């Protein structure tokens, strides 16, 4: 069941985060706060200005980062196609060194990124049971191979 949840709802945990440089490039990446339930290798849904994308969480010597957001899970895993995180940062005038808010809508699954002080509304769906999630992930990998 889908529920509309505003960023200021008591069920949403908001963390202060920042955009940083991604490696040697000038492109921004999202430095995640330590307080999230995420680990390197996780795939999450990431909402940017009301549009939902998929992102892979990676780690470096300073903690967890999201380097890119993509249109589907396969593209996020392989980091191919347009980088929606960079497009969003350009659209809102944010770059490396700027603060952002990360809303934990469904821990471990759905996160929103927004400019501090700007309210957002998310479409939150219930997280599937672990067994159903495992089945879906295994099917997702086989479906990707057939589409390529």
N, C-alpha and C positions, 0 to 999 in steps of 0.2 A: 504494500500500500504506500502511495506517495503522499507526503505531507509537506506543506510549504512552511519553512522555518526561517525566521529573520535572524540576522547575525547577532542581535541583542537579546535573543531568547535565552532563558536560563539553561536550556539543555545544550547550548553551543558554548564551547570553551574557546576563548580567543587568546592567541599568543602573539606577542610582538616578534617580528622576524625582520630580516633585511635582505635586500638584493645585493649580490656581490658579483665580482668578475668571475666568469667561468674560465678557469685556467689562464692561458695567455691571451685570450680574446677580450674584446670590449663588451661582449654580450653578457647580459645579466643572468645570474642563476639565483635561485631562492635558497637561502640558508635557513634550514628548519630549526626551530627551537628544540632543546633537549627534552622538553616536557611532553612531546607527542609519543604515541605508542608505536611509532614507525621504526623499521630497521632497514638497513641497506638491502636492496633487492626487492623491496615491496613495490607493487604497482597500485597506484591510487587514482581515484577520480579527483580532478582538480577543477574547481569552478572559477572562471575569470570573467568578470562582468556579465554574469548570468549564463554564460556558455560553459558546458561541461566538456572537459578533455581528460586525457589519460596521461599519467606521468610515472616515471620510474624514479624511485628513491635510491640515491647512491651515497657512498660515504667517502670522506677524505680525512686528512689528519686533523681537521677542525670540527668534524661532526657530519651530520646528514645534509644533503643538498638535493634539490630538484634542478636539473640543468635544462630541461625542456618539457613542454606539454604538447601532446599530439592528439589527432582526431580519433584514434582507436588504440586498443591495447597492443596490438602487434606493432604499430608504428612507434609507440612509446618504448616497448622493449628493444626495438632495433634502432631507435632514434632516427627515423627516416621521415621525410615530409617536412611541412612547415612547422616551425617552432612557435607555438601559440603563446608561450610564456614571454618570449622576446617581443612578439607583436603586441601583447597586452601591455608590457612595460613601456614600449614606445608610445602606445595610444594614451596612457595615463601620465606620461611624462616622468616616469621613474627609471632610475638607473642604478648602477653599482654605488653602494653607500646609502641608499635611501631606505627608510623604514616602510614596512608593510604590515598588515594584520593577517594572520592565518587563523581562520575559523575551523575548528575541529567539529564538523557537523555530525558525522558518523565515524567515531574513532577507528583508525586503521583502514578506512574505506573512502570517505568523502571529506574533502577539505576545500575551503574557499579562500581565495587570496584577494585582498582589497586594500585600497588606499586608506590609511588611518582616518577615522572620522566619517567615512562613507558607509552608509548602511547597505546591506545586501540581503536578499531573500533567496533561500536555497530550496530545491526540490529534494527532500530526503526520502530515500526508500529504506525499508528495513534491510538489515544485513542478512544474507542467507545463512542457514545453518552451515557449520563447517563441512559436513558430508556433501551437501548440495554444492557448496562453493568449490570443493575439490573436483567434483564431477564436471562442473562448468569450466574450470580452468583446464582440465585435460581435454575436453571437447574444443575449447577455444584454440588450443595449440594445433589440433588436427584440422580444424576449419581453416586456420591461417595457411596451412600448407597447401590445401586444395585451392585457395583463392589466388595464390601466387603464380 
